[in-house]
Amino acid sequence: MSHFRRSGAPENRDSFSLLVLNVSFRTTADDLFPLFDRYGDVVDIFIPRDRRTGDSRGFAFVRYNYEDEAQKAVDGLDGRKVDGRVIMVQFAKYGPNAQKIHRGRITEETPKPRGHFRSRSPRRRYQDDYRDRDYRRQSRSRSRERYEQDRYRVALLHIEALVMAKATLLVGHLLVK
C-alpha cells in the first residue's frame, strides 16, 4: 500500500495512529518512511498541507496495524532529531477531544465567550477612573487621527484658496480702475 494519503482521520479504526510533531516543512513522507518502517509495518503516512499554499503544516500522522509496533516507534523516535528538528512522537487523538495543532506544535485553546454578555450591575465598577484616564481617546486607531488631520488640512487649503481668490479679485479690481 502507498504511504501517501489525501485526507484526515483513518478509515480503518483497527490501526494505531501516531502524531509526529515539529516536522520540518521540507520533510516528505519518503523521508519519514524509513525511520518508522524499522519499528514495524507502516500502513500509511500523512503530512497535512495548507490548503492555500500547499506547504506542509509541520506535523504528520503515521499508522501501524499493531499497537506494540506503534509503541516501539514512540519509544524509539520521540525526541530524535530529523532534518535538523527534534520531533515529538505520540499516539494521535481524533475527534472533539483532540489537541489543536498550529505549525507543528500543540496549542492550548483559550475558551471563547459565547454570545454577548452584559453586566447586570447598574454602573461600571471603576467608571470614574475610566472617564478620568480618557481611555477612549487613546484607543482610537491611527487611521481615525489621519482622517481628522486630513480633514483639517483640506479645510485650511479651502480657506487659503478662498483668500487667494479674493486677493486676485481685489488686485484685478484695482488694476481696472
One Martini backbone bead per residue (centre of mass of N, CA, C, O) as a GRO file, in nm:
protein
  177
    1MET     BB    1   0.099   0.034   0.019
    2SER     BB    2   0.075   0.351   0.019
    3HIS     BB    3   0.226   0.644   0.201
    4PHE     BB    4  -0.018   0.813   0.086
    5ARG     BB    5  -0.238   1.089   0.166
    6ARG     BB    6  -0.528   1.314   0.166
    7SER     BB    7  -0.702   1.252   0.440
    8GLY     BB    8  -0.744   1.240   0.761
    9ALA     BB    9  -0.892   1.014   0.915
   10PRO     BB   10  -0.908   0.693   0.955
   11GLU     BB   11  -1.092   0.427   0.831
   12ASN     BB   12  -0.919   0.235   1.004
   13ARG     BB   13  -0.975   0.151   1.345
   14ASP     BB   14  -0.745  -0.086   1.379
   15SER     BB   15  -0.545   0.129   1.383
   16PHE     BB   16  -0.237   0.312   1.473
   17SER     BB   17  -0.185   0.646   1.554
   18LEU     BB   18   0.065   0.889   1.491
   19LEU     BB   19   0.204   1.184   1.620
   20VAL     BB   20   0.411   1.421   1.443
   21LEU     BB   21   0.609   1.670   1.566
   22ASN     BB   22   0.818   1.908   1.433
   23VAL     BB   23   0.823   1.908   1.131
   24SER     BB   24   0.965   1.975   0.865
   25PHE     BB   25   0.863   2.151   0.577
   26ARG     BB   26   1.052   1.949   0.382
   27THR     BB   27   0.929   1.699   0.474
   28THR     BB   28   0.857   1.374   0.373
   29ALA     BB   29   0.731   1.061   0.349
   30ASP     BB   30   1.001   0.941   0.243
   31ASP     BB   31   1.164   1.032   0.501
   32LEU     BB   32   0.984   0.878   0.724
   33PHE     BB   33   0.958   0.579   0.643
   34PRO     BB   34   1.239   0.453   0.736
   35LEU     BB   35   1.209   0.524   1.037
   36PHE     BB   36   0.928   0.365   1.091
   37ASP     BB   37   0.981   0.079   0.952
   38ARG     BB   38   1.180  -0.044   1.180
   39TYR     BB   39   0.914  -0.091   1.389
   40GLY     BB   40   0.726  -0.162   1.136
   41ASP     BB   41   0.432  -0.178   0.960
   42VAL     BB   42   0.348   0.069   0.746
   43VAL     BB   43   0.047   0.194   0.632
   44ASP     BB   44   0.075   0.521   0.687
   45ILE     BB   45   0.141   0.858   0.554
   46PHE     BB   46   0.054   1.194   0.683
   47ILE     BB   47   0.083   1.530   0.544
   48PRO     BB   48  -0.033   1.815   0.609
   49ARG     BB   49  -0.176   2.083   0.416
   50ASP     BB   50  -0.208   2.380   0.292
   51ARG     BB   51  -0.462   2.493   0.096
   52ARG     BB   52  -0.332   2.753  -0.030
   53THR     BB   53  -0.004   2.674  -0.054
   54GLY     BB   54   0.091   2.352   0.008
   55ASP     BB   55   0.222   2.345   0.269
   56SER     BB   56   0.342   2.235   0.537
   57ARG     BB   57   0.229   2.211   0.891
   58GLY     BB   58   0.450   2.036   1.083
   59PHE     BB   59   0.301   1.750   1.057
   60ALA     BB   60   0.221   1.396   1.132
   61PHE     BB   61   0.095   1.070   1.021
   62VAL     BB   62   0.124   0.736   1.161
   63ARG     BB   63   0.049   0.397   1.064
   64TYR     BB   64  -0.046   0.102   1.244
   65ASN     BB   65  -0.164  -0.226   1.314
   66TYR     BB   66   0.010  -0.230   1.582
   67GLU     BB   67   0.066  -0.133   1.903
   68ASP     BB   68   0.361  -0.229   1.956
   69GLU     BB   69   0.485  -0.081   1.713
   70ALA     BB   70   0.397   0.203   1.794
   71GLN     BB   71   0.541   0.204   2.071
   72LYS     BB   72   0.828   0.168   1.958
   73ALA     BB   73   0.827   0.431   1.795
   74VAL     BB   74   0.788   0.620   2.029
   75ASP     BB   75   1.039   0.530   2.194
   76GLY     BB   76   1.256   0.569   1.947
   77LEU     BB   77   1.160   0.882   1.826
   78ASP     BB   78   1.132   1.044   2.068
   79GLY     BB   79   1.358   1.316   2.039
   80ARG     BB   80   1.448   1.309   1.754
   81LYS     BB   81   1.654   1.403   1.488
   82VAL     BB   82   1.494   1.568   1.199
   83ASP     BB   83   1.597   1.789   0.985
   84GLY     BB   84   1.699   1.970   1.248
   85ARG     BB   85   1.465   1.838   1.430
   86VAL     BB   86   1.279   1.781   1.714
   87ILE     BB   87   1.073   1.521   1.761
   88MET     BB   88   0.733   1.430   1.831
   89VAL     BB   89   0.592   1.122   1.963
   90GLN     BB   90   0.242   1.020   1.947
   91PHE     BB   91  -0.065   0.948   2.014
   92ALA     BB   92  -0.347   0.991   1.845
   93LYS     BB   93  -0.624   1.226   1.844
   94TYR     BB   94  -0.964   1.212   1.775
   95GLY     BB   95  -1.178   1.466   1.756
   96PRO     BB   96  -1.298   1.678   2.006
   97ASN     BB   97  -1.037   1.589   2.202
   98ALA     BB   98  -0.836   1.707   2.037
   99GLN     BB   99  -0.554   1.862   1.968
  100LYS     BB  100  -0.426   2.159   1.885
  101ILE     BB  101  -0.258   2.254   1.573
  102HIS     BB  102   0.032   2.478   1.518
  103ARG     BB  103   0.300   2.455   1.337
  104GLY     BB  104   0.376   2.166   1.496
  105ARG     BB  105   0.208   2.260   1.758
  106ILE     BB  106   0.067   2.254   2.056
  107THR     BB  107  -0.233   2.418   2.147
  108GLU     BB  108  -0.398   2.628   2.359
  109GLU     BB  109  -0.730   2.677   2.411
  110THR     BB  110  -0.923   2.947   2.446
  111PRO     BB  111  -1.203   3.035   2.573
  112LYS     BB  112  -1.493   3.142   2.418
  113PRO     BB  113  -1.731   3.354   2.420
  114ARG     BB  114  -2.082   3.322   2.420
  115GLY     BB  115  -2.181   3.585   2.320
  116HIS     BB  116  -2.338   3.874   2.473
  117PHE     BB  117  -2.234   4.010   2.770
  118ARG     BB  118  -2.395   4.178   3.037
  119SER     BB  119  -2.409   4.370   3.287
  120ARG     BB  120  -2.630   4.405   3.575
  121SER     BB  121  -2.507   4.642   3.666
  122PRO     BB  122  -2.562   4.983   3.674
  123ARG     BB  123  -2.238   5.019   3.709
  124ARG     BB  124  -1.929   5.062   3.679
  125ARG     BB  125  -1.681   5.020   3.897
  126TYR     BB  126  -1.451   5.227   3.737
  127GLN     BB  127  -1.577   5.482   3.590
  128ASP     BB  128  -1.416   5.729   3.685
  129ASP     BB  129  -1.139   5.631   3.590
  130TYR     BB  130  -1.216   5.603   3.296
  131ARG     BB  131  -1.270   5.907   3.248
  132ASP     BB  132  -0.999   6.031   3.351
  133ARG     BB  133  -0.809   5.867   3.138
  134ASP     BB  134  -0.915   5.861   2.850
  135TYR     BB  135  -0.942   5.585   2.672
  136ARG     BB  136  -1.079   5.654   2.407
  137ARG     BB  137  -0.855   5.830   2.282
  138GLN     BB  138  -0.634   5.598   2.281
  139SER     BB  139  -0.806   5.373   2.105
  140ARG     BB  140  -0.775   5.506   1.857
  141SER     BB  141  -0.705   5.503   1.548
  142ARG     BB  142  -0.484   5.625   1.317
  143SER     BB  143  -0.688   5.668   1.089
  144ARG     BB  144  -0.861   5.871   1.239
  145GLU     BB  145  -0.643   6.086   1.273
  146ARG     BB  146  -0.584   6.121   0.973
  147TYR     BB  147  -0.863   6.209   0.896
  148GLU     BB  148  -0.865   6.465   1.069
  149GLN     BB  149  -0.613   6.593   0.944
  150ASP     BB  150  -0.711   6.598   0.652
  151ARG     BB  151  -0.960   6.770   0.706
  152TYR     BB  152  -0.801   7.016   0.808
  153ARG     BB  153  -0.628   7.061   0.554
  154VAL     BB  154  -0.862   7.104   0.359
  155ALA     BB  155  -0.973   7.352   0.501
  156LEU     BB  156  -0.720   7.525   0.470
  157LEU     BB  157  -0.707   7.513   0.161
  158HIS     BB  158  -0.982   7.641   0.118
  159ILE     BB  159  -0.918   7.909   0.255
  160GLU     BB  160  -0.675   7.985   0.080
  161ALA     BB  161  -0.831   7.989  -0.186
  162LEU     BB  162  -1.026   8.217  -0.104
  163VAL     BB  163  -0.812   8.430  -0.046
  164MET     BB  164  -0.683   8.426  -0.328
  165ALA     BB  165  -0.937   8.501  -0.483
  166LYS     BB  166  -0.983   8.776  -0.344
  167ALA     BB  167  -0.707   8.893  -0.411
  168THR     BB  168  -0.740   8.877  -0.717
  169LEU     BB  169  -0.992   9.056  -0.735
  170LEU     BB  170  -0.869   9.303  -0.603
  171VAL     BB  171  -0.637   9.341  -0.804
  172GLY     BB  172  -0.815   9.350  -1.055
  173HIS     BB  173  -0.983   9.596  -0.961
  174LEU     BB  174  -0.741   9.794  -0.934
  175LEU     BB  175  -0.642   9.774  -1.235
  176VAL     BB  176  -0.900   9.887  -1.369
  177LYS     BB  177  -0.884  10.178  -1.222
   0.00000   0.00000   0.00000
